[in-house]
Amino acid sequence: MIATLRTPLARAARRLVQASLALCLAGSSTLALAADAPRNKMLSLGDSVVFGYITADGPAYLNPDNFIGYPEIVGNALKLDPVNASCPGETTAGFLSLNGADNGCRLYRSRFPLHESYASTQLDFALAYLGGHRRTTRLVTLSLGANDGFLLIAACNNDPACIQANLPAALGAVFSNLNTSLGAIRATGYRGVLMVVNYYSTDYSDAGGTALTMALNQILAAAAGAHGAVVADAFTAFQQAAAAAGGKTCLAGLLNGNPANQAACDVHPSITGQRLLAKTVQTTYQAARRGDD
């Protein structure tokens, strides 16, 4: 047996085994380093749609992990760590200032935790986050403006004439606030994909309500265009999905049931709606990345 180990063939075989062992050890080290390497990030900003909010969900509010919005779904699909800084009830003014008009965000923050904790404004959190993670953040999404519309409707007591009379000023304020917010995000030096996610109609068969949504989306697109941001077209995605239900977004299963009337829906997307939003965001992101190549 000792003599056979000294043959040229045996020596060659031994060298092959040693080389294979070295490659395995090197591969294990590489895998360990890859496992330890931080993943790229996705920062999501906005309101209850982004948060994954569910109306009247009782004790579930005590743990934000109970709420899954499109950022968590997109992050998993794109292998990006989602950082969801959204707040239910956030307006474009409240996003900028703790003294800005608010539709429930500050009350929610005083009672329940958000996905991300911060003491100041959502914009302040975003700017601080990008200051430390600008190079590893691949996508920033923003969904804001619907709560500005809800405040207008409430102030007008749902009177169509009042809403139409005050709509231009409200939309002008939305554009101004978004222009400031998107400009501040770009001023951090962030050059990745910046995305504005527009809004779906809660009922495409309601011509008046859908027209208001379209007017808001036009403002969102204008603000996005001024800062090199792309628009994820949730409006069209939901419209196509709701077509088989006669344009009824609720009957298409895209919205959560209304706790007060389970035959109807509230304005927030169901998990099916969140998946559709996620698909729209993911497709828009991939198209934007191809355009940069």
C-alpha positions in Angstrom: 0.0 0.0 0.0 2.8 2.4 0.9 4.6 1.7 -2.4 1.5 2.4 -4.5 1.2 6.0 -3.0 4.5 6.8 -4.5 3.5 6.2 -8.1 3.1 9.3 -10.4 -0.6 8.5 -10.8 -1.2 8.4 -7.0 0.7 11.7 -6.6 -1.4 13.3 -9.3 -4.6 12.0 -7.7 -3.5 13.4 -4.3 -2.8 16.8 -5.8 -6.3 16.8 -7.4 -7.9 16.1 -4.1 -5.9 18.9 -2.4 -6.9 21.3 -5.1 -10.6 20.4 -4.9 -10.5 20.8 -1.1 -8.9 24.3 -1.5 -11.6 25.3 -4.0 -14.4 24.1 -1.6 -12.9 26.0 1.3 -12.6 29.1 -0.9 -16.2 28.7 -2.1 -17.4 28.3 1.5 -15.6 31.6 2.4 -17.2 33.4 -0.5 -20.7 32.1 0.4 -20.1 33.2 4.0 -19.1 36.7 2.9 -22.1 36.9 0.5 -24.4 35.9 3.4 -22.9 38.6 5.6 -23.0 41.3 3.0 -25.9 43.8 3.5 -28.7 43.7 0.9 -29.7 46.7 -1.1 -32.6 48.8 0.1 -36.0 50.0 -0.9 -37.3 53.1 0.8 -41.1 53.6 0.7 -42.9 56.8 1.8 -46.5 57.7 1.9 -49.9 57.1 3.5 -52.1 54.2 4.6 -52.0 52.5 1.2 -48.3 52.1 1.6 -48.6 51.1 5.2 -51.0 48.2 4.5 -53.6 49.7 6.8 -56.8 47.8 7.6 -59.7 49.8 9.1 -60.9 48.8 12.6 -58.4 46.1 13.1 -58.3 46.4 16.9 -55.3 45.0 18.8 -53.5 44.4 15.5 -52.4 48.0 15.5 -50.1 47.3 18.4 -47.7 45.5 16.1 -47.0 47.0 12.7 -45.9 43.6 11.3 -49.6 42.8 11.1 -49.9 45.1 8.2 -48.4 44.2 4.8 -48.3 46.8 2.0 -46.8 46.7 -1.4 -43.3 47.6 -0.2 -42.9 44.3 1.6 -44.1 42.3 -1.4 -41.9 44.2 -3.8 -38.8 44.0 -1.5 -39.2 40.2 -1.4 -39.6 39.9 -5.2 -36.6 42.2 -6.0 -34.4 41.0 -3.1 -34.4 44.5 -1.6 -34.7 45.2 2.2 -37.9 47.2 2.5 -37.8 50.3 4.7 -41.5 51.3 5.0 -41.7 54.8 6.6 -45.4 55.4 5.7 -48.0 56.7 8.1 -51.8 56.2 7.8 -53.5 59.5 7.2 -50.4 61.3 5.9 -51.0 64.3 3.7 -48.5 66.1 1.5 -48.4 69.0 4.0 -48.0 66.7 7.0 -45.2 64.9 5.2 -43.3 68.2 5.3 -44.3 69.7 8.6 -45.7 68.5 11.9 -47.9 71.6 11.8 -49.2 70.8 8.3 -52.7 69.7 7.6 -53.3 66.1 8.7 -55.9 63.4 8.2 -55.0 61.1 11.1 -51.3 60.4 10.9 -50.3 62.3 14.0 -53.1 60.7 16.0 -52.1 57.2 14.8 -48.5 57.9 15.7 -49.5 59.0 19.2 -51.2 55.6 19.8 -49.6 53.0 17.7 -46.1 52.2 16.3 -45.3 52.6 12.6 -43.2 50.2 10.6 -40.3 52.7 11.1 -39.9 54.8 14.2 -39.2 58.6 14.0 -40.0 61.7 16.0 -40.0 64.3 13.3 -41.6 64.3 9.9 -41.6 61.5 7.4 -39.5 63.7 5.1 -36.9 64.2 7.8 -36.7 60.5 8.3 -36.3 60.0 4.5 -33.5 62.6 4.2 -31.6 61.2 7.2 -32.0 57.6 5.9 -30.7 58.5 2.4 -27.9 60.5 4.0 -26.6 57.2 5.4 -27.8 54.7 2.8 -27.8 56.6 -0.5 -25.4 54.2 -2.3 -27.3 51.0 -1.2 -30.8 52.3 -1.8 -32.0 51.2 -5.2 -35.6 52.4 -5.2 -37.5 55.1 -3.4 -41.3 55.1 -3.8 -43.8 57.8 -2.8 -47.6 57.7 -2.6 -49.2 60.9 -1.3 -52.1 63.1 -2.1 -55.2 61.1 -1.5 -55.6 62.4 2.1 -55.4 65.9 0.8 -58.5 65.1 -1.3 -60.3 63.5 1.6 -59.8 66.7 3.6 -61.2 68.8 0.8 -64.3 66.5 0.5 -64.8 66.6 4.3 -64.5 70.4 4.4 -67.1 70.7 1.6 -69.4 68.2 3.4 -69.3 66.2 0.1 -70.9 69.0 -1.9 -69.8 68.6 -5.5 -70.1 72.4 -6.3 -67.9 73.2 -3.3 -65.4 70.5 -4.2 -65.1 71.8 -7.8 -64.7 75.4 -6.6 -61.9 74.5 -4.2 -60.2 71.8 -6.2 -57.7 74.0 -8.2 -56.3 75.4 -5.0 -56.1 72.0 -3.3 -54.3 70.5 -6.3 -52.0 73.5 -6.5 -51.0 72.9 -2.8 -50.4 69.2 -3.5 -48.1 70.0 -6.4 -46.2 72.5 -4.4 -45.7 70.1 -1.5 -44.7 67.2 -3.7 -42.3 69.4 -5.7 -40.6 70.4 -2.4 -40.5 66.8 -1.1 -39.1 65.3 -4.3 -36.6 68.1 -4.7 -35.3 67.5 -1.2 -35.0 63.8 -1.9 -32.9 64.5 -5.0 -30.9 67.1 -3.1 -29.5 64.2 -1.0 -27.5 63.1 -4.0 -29.8 60.0 -4.5 -29.6 59.0 -8.2 -31.5 55.7 -8.1 -35.0 55.0 -9.3 -37.4 57.6 -7.7 -41.0 56.5 -8.2 -44.4 58.1 -7.6 -47.2 55.6 -7.3 -50.4 57.1 -8.4 -53.9 56.2 -7.1 -56.6 53.8 -8.2 -60.3 54.8 -8.3 -62.3 53.1 -5.6 -65.1 52.7 -8.2 -64.5 53.2 -11.9 -68.2 53.2 -12.6 -68.5 56.4 -10.5 -67.6 59.1 -13.1 -67.3 61.9 -10.6 -65.1 60.2 -8.1 -62.9 58.7 -10.8 -62.5 62.2 -12.4 -61.2 63.5 -9.1 -58.7 60.6 -8.9 -57.5 61.4 -12.4 -57.1 65.1 -11.6 -54.9 64.2 -8.6 -52.9 61.7 -10.7 -52.2 64.4 -13.3 -50.7 66.5 -10.5 -48.6 63.6 -9.2 -47.3 63.0 -12.8 -46.3 66.6 -13.2 -44.4 66.7 -9.9 -42.7 63.4 -10.8 -41.6 64.7 -14.2 -40.1 67.8 -12.7 -37.6 65.6 -10.7 -36.9 62.7 -13.0 -39.2 60.3 -11.2 -41.2 57.6 -12.9 -44.9 56.9 -12.3 -46.2 53.5 -11.4 -49.7 53.5 -12.9 -51.9 51.9 -10.3 -54.9 53.7 -11.8 -54.7 51.7 -15.1 -53.7 48.4 -13.4 -56.8 48.5 -11.1 -59.0 49.7 -13.9 -58.1 46.7 -16.0 -58.6 44.3 -13.1 -62.0 45.8 -12.2 -63.3 45.8 -15.8 -64.8 42.3 -15.4 -66.7 43.6 -12.3 -68.2 46.5 -14.3 -65.6 48.8 -13.0 -66.5 48.1 -9.4 -63.1 48.0 -7.6 -64.8 46.5 -4.5 -66.5 43.7 -6.4 -63.2 42.8 -8.1 -61.8 41.9 -4.6 -59.2 44.7 -4.7 -60.4 46.6 -1.6 -60.9 45.6 2.1 -64.4 45.1 3.3 -66.0 47.9 5.2 -66.3 46.9 8.9 -69.6 48.7 9.2 -71.1 47.0 6.1 -69.4 43.9 4.8 -71.4 44.1 1.5 -69.3 47.2 0.7 -65.7 48.2 0.9 -63.5 50.9 2.3 -60.8 52.7 0.4 -57.9 50.5 1.3 -56.5 47.8 -0.9 -57.0 44.1 0.1 -54.0 41.8 -0.1 -55.0 41.1 -3.7 -54.9 44.9 -4.3 -51.6 45.1 -2.6 -50.2 42.4 -4.8 -51.4 44.2 -7.9 -49.8 47.4 -6.6 -46.6 45.5 -6.0 -46.6 44.0 -9.5 -47.1 47.5 -11.0 -44.2 48.9 -8.9 -42.0 46.0 -9.8 -42.7 46.3 -13.5 -42.1 50.0 -13.5 -38.9 49.6 -11.6 -37.5 47.0 -14.0 -38.4 49.1 -17.0 -36.7 52.1 -15.4 -33.6 50.1 -14.8 -33.5 48.8 -18.3 -33.8 52.4 -19.5 -30.7 53.4 -17.5 -28.6 50.5 -19.0 
